[in-house]
Amino acid sequence: MTTVISPPRAITIALAGNPNTGKTTVFNNLTGARQHVGNYPGVTVEKKEGRCRHGQTDLHVVDLPGTYSLTAYAVDELVARNFLIEARPDFVINILDASNLERNLYLTTQLIELGVPLVLALNMSDEAERRGMQIDPQRLSRLLGVPVMPLVATRNEGTRALLDAVIAVTGGHTPGPERITYGEDVEEEIAVIAVQLVACDPHASHGNPRWRAIKLLEGDADVRAHVIAPDILAQVDRSIARMTDRLGHPPEIAFADRRYSVIADICREAVRSTLEPKRHLSDRIDAVLTHRWLGIPLFLGIMYLIFQLTFTLGTPPMDWIDAFFGWLGSTVTGWWPAGSDSMLKSLLVDGIIAGVGGVLVFLPNIILLFLAIALLEDTGYMARAAFIMDRLMHKLGLHGKSFIPFIIGFGCSVPAIMATRTLENKRDRLLTMLVVPLVSCGARLPIYLLIIPAFFPQAFQSLVLWTVYVVGILLAVLSAKVLSVTALKGEPAPFVMELPPYRLPTLKSILLHMWERARLYLAKAGTIILGVSILLWACTTFPRKTAFEQDYAALAQQAEEQLAGDPDVLAQRLQEIEEAQQAEAIAYTLVGRAGYAMEPALRPLGFDWRIGTAMIGALAAKEVFVAQLGIVYAVGEADETSDSLRAQLQKRYSPLVAFGIMLFMLISAPCMATFAITKRESNSWRWAFAQSIGMTLLAYLVALIVFQIGSRL
Amino acid sequence: MGETILVIIVVGVVAGFTIRAFYRTLSGKAQGCSGCGDCHCDHVKGQGEGENAHH
């Protein structure tokens, strides 16, 4: 005789699934226009609730946060898990992206282990078919022991059948899910702990005993906190030690391995793919690029090639732009009589052309660098870079996902700091936010491009640039390590990242990316850099000195009389006199006064007052450093036929000092926009100031060590 | 003399705009979202407001 159980009148269903599987679309299809958004007390992640009616049953639908698994590492995963355990929904619809079935089934295995009544909704079945995947829902259902319903949520196809399946599950018309077994040894350990859990804690509400035993063996802190019997915890520790000894790795890995192996078996049985060769090619590339030992050296090698490209291809167009601004400066100078000390001429030539022109010269190199970065992003390599850096980042106290803001930070620190929002916990976020400006942004590139060719032989230029970038990354991770054991103690959460397939980038996408970067650079040069250049020119010109300490005209006349027979020596002497007069004039200006006041502190680093004033200007935007050096040397020039800025720098500084300048500019306080965004994202002036002051102190220390040790070698 | 006055006016106007730009940057008023997607926020074109929407 068959017993027919009537379906319940009102039931609660939870929608669970990976992010971007179409859960919200299913939720909207189910609930129509009646859903509302509600915040649950004590949680930070939004859940949506709605109601609908199917036949004689009222359904209360709860849309859980999208998660890849049910660990206690990330806030959203814990929220989803606690809802399933504590609110005990009548059943769960696990929405799967059919085109990414293998990855999606990992959460399914965890839901099965949790013992919740389950129906699988195989969404995006049409997309999977387009990708050549033929999934057999009946076979999948048989292998997993739960109903599997194909669905195309975007067209609202299959929703009714899904709800029928749900009602059938709650009516008790289906067999229970298949249990995943972990092998005899592991099962014994699970059984011992599960029995103790039932015996010592029979009324525990935090999940079924088997699931709790597995979680305890996986080292789940949240489940452990719910166990009150010390005997059980001692047994768990003994079991973990035994398993680690026997398996050669922590039990957590054994459980994950087994789940993936079960999933692979299921997919082999239930899925037929016609795209095997393509997948194999992607796997073969990954086997090299994400190799345990080769991955990081290859990443560093690719970075080196990018810098080589930036220099080699960037130099000719850079020289053309440089020549154009040289011609423009001479032309504008020609509008006034020779020797004129017109203030307007000085503003145009020494302020605007030397300042803004000095920055615009590097536009080709900036475009080339971002062309290379766009290529790496669009092909899917950057996601691999984040993946291979995960282990290193983790060891140093940073979350693996932090490398994504780091990669964005090569462009600009502002969006990089915003991107820390993708990190799950506050500590990881703050830690990444504080160190991300140490990754060299695009605005610092003009500084290196000005300095490196002036001081280093062509063969070593890419290597020096590569070294500066690597120093930035190393300092960022080391600073994170220091912060993670001092001010921001805690364990980073593990990292689950989806690696996109390798793709050939489209020309349109690459061109758009380059244009966007070029546009931003030009816009910055035409606004903030132009404005600051004019102000810095004013500060480098005023107040004007009229009465000098020495009579330079008389000194010049005296030299002409004494050295008339030796024109070379006379020319040199006259130049010295003019330079001395210019130096006295500049020392009287606002910039000169500030620079000379700073000089005692900068001398141990090998820097002079000019570098000091350019550093102040760089607080507005890093490129202003180049603009300000251009202005200081243009205003301070003794004659009308100017040496190039690089030649001026070569005359005054050694390669060691030049390297120190680059390191200081890499590490010191970030620009004003970064300061503001740190304040906003950390919601604290304290952290924003701590970042700026800390970075400046670190910059000083590094530049001091480099100069003091380097000058003694 | 005319040149000097012109220079003073230019510098004064630029100073005003630059100080305003600094103020807007530091107060957070200048940072509107361009929808570039670099920071992975939910303002990416066509996705509307989401739980990560922030600027």
Interface residues (C-beta under 8 A of the other chain):
Chain A: V45 E46 S342 M343 L344 L347 I404 I408 G411 C412 V414 P415 A416 M418 A419 R421 T422 E516 T527 I528 L530 G531 V532 I534 L535 A538 A620 M672 A673 F675 A676 I677 K679 R680
Chain B: E3 T4 L6 V7 V10 V11 V14 A15 F17 T18 A21 F22 T25 L26 S27 G28 A30 Q31 C36 D38 C39 H40 C41 E51 N52 H54 H55
